[in-house]
Amino acid sequence: MPNSPRFPPRTRDFPRRVDILAFPACQLLDVAGPLQVLATANERLGLPLEPYAPRVIGAGEPFLTASAGLRLAVEPLPDADEDLDTLVIAGGPGIVQACTDPALLDWIRVRASRARRVASVCTGAFLLAAAGLLDGRRAATHWAHCQRLAAEHPRVRVEPNPIFVRDGPIWTSAGVTAGIDLTLALVEEDLGHGAALAIARHLVMFLKRPGGQAQFSTALALQAGGDRFAALHAWIGDNLGGDLSLPALAERAGMSERSLSRRYREATGMTPAKGVEGLRVEAARRALSETSWPVKRIARRCGFGSEETMRRSFLRHVHATPQEYRARFGA
């Protein structure tokens, strides 16, 4: 992957001011993750001018303590009317107290009106909602706080599954590391897919995840049942195109079909067939977003047997056809 994007943007637009709003007891990675993505864009893309001018800002004292115990130096809140490209709002346990600060909420409303786009990480969505910026919009937040966000702000259309959501100029993300995915998406919008992918590779990220990716991967959800079927899941992942029928799985696990079905459901909350289907869909999603393979080839490699079978599985799991998923998230 080349360091510079294939079609560099007009450098007369650089640098773009990005304010990252922090507060006492903010989540450290909600601040550091987006900041590092932008810093890497400045350092590694080889553009004539640095594309971003990020700064961490906060109300009150010049130092604040993140929830992890690390003290952060922050710049004071700039004039709300000052020109701005992007406003990013962190989340964290301190969000509850931050949402009760009327002066901060007023500042966010005005500042957001001056920005080209506004983003929140994790529970930072609560600040946007308290400021009225999410009314009538789709939004994401950490999975553990989706119900509370929906209950406290019924005018917000909370989506519990995606790792980030864009609704017009407002971007919201799920918890912690999802803020890195969101910031990569912002960079991709500005500088192109190649630049975002180069940054992800430099940061040694396993995958640059699209916004429609679930907060929980199927593999992670299956791990919630402990290590009881870890070896079986690893074998399934290596043999998605093979025979993964219940008899084949039972033989591999050294159990009767009845025992496997009962114990698997107890451990994972789903049937073995549903577990296999979820892993196949996840593998197909990666192939659709990362390769140019024909859908028929992906269906065969992932064990669906036919494009129609894969299409039905995608509609159940992703609420989109494979072609629609590729059009939205493909490279």
Secondary structure as GFF3:
##gff-version 3
##sequence-region A 1 331
A	DSSP	three_ten_helix	11	13	.	.	.	ID=ss1
A	DSSP	beta_strand	16	21	.	.	.	ID=ss2
A	DSSP	alpha_helix	28	44	.	.	.	ID=ss3
A	DSSP	beta_strand	52	58	.	.	.	ID=ss4
A	DSSP	beta_strand	63	65	.	.	.	ID=ss5
A	DSSP	beta_strand	71	73	.	.	.	ID=ss6
A	DSSP	beta_strand	75	76	.	.	.	ID=ss7
A	DSSP	beta_strand	84	89	.	.	.	ID=ss8
A	DSSP	alpha_helix	95	98	.	.	.	ID=ss9
A	DSSP	alpha_helix	102	114	.	.	.	ID=ss10
A	DSSP	beta_strand	115	120	.	.	.	ID=ss11
A	DSSP	alpha_helix	124	130	.	.	.	ID=ss12
A	DSSP	beta_strand	138	139	.	.	.	ID=ss13
A	DSSP	three_ten_helix	143	145	.	.	.	ID=ss14
A	DSSP	alpha_helix	146	152	.	.	.	ID=ss15
A	DSSP	beta_strand	157	158	.	.	.	ID=ss16
A	DSSP	beta_strand	164	167	.	.	.	ID=ss17
A	DSSP	beta_strand	170	173	.	.	.	ID=ss18
A	DSSP	alpha_helix	178	191	.	.	.	ID=ss19
A	DSSP	alpha_helix	193	202	.	.	.	ID=ss20
A	DSSP	alpha_helix	218	223	.	.	.	ID=ss21
A	DSSP	alpha_helix	230	238	.	.	.	ID=ss22
A	DSSP	alpha_helix	246	253	.	.	.	ID=ss23
A	DSSP	alpha_helix	257	268	.	.	.	ID=ss24
A	DSSP	alpha_helix	272	290	.	.	.	ID=ss25
A	DSSP	alpha_helix	295	301	.	.	.	ID=ss26
A	DSSP	alpha_helix	307	317	.	.	.	ID=ss27
A	DSSP	alpha_helix	322	329	.	.	.	ID=ss28
###
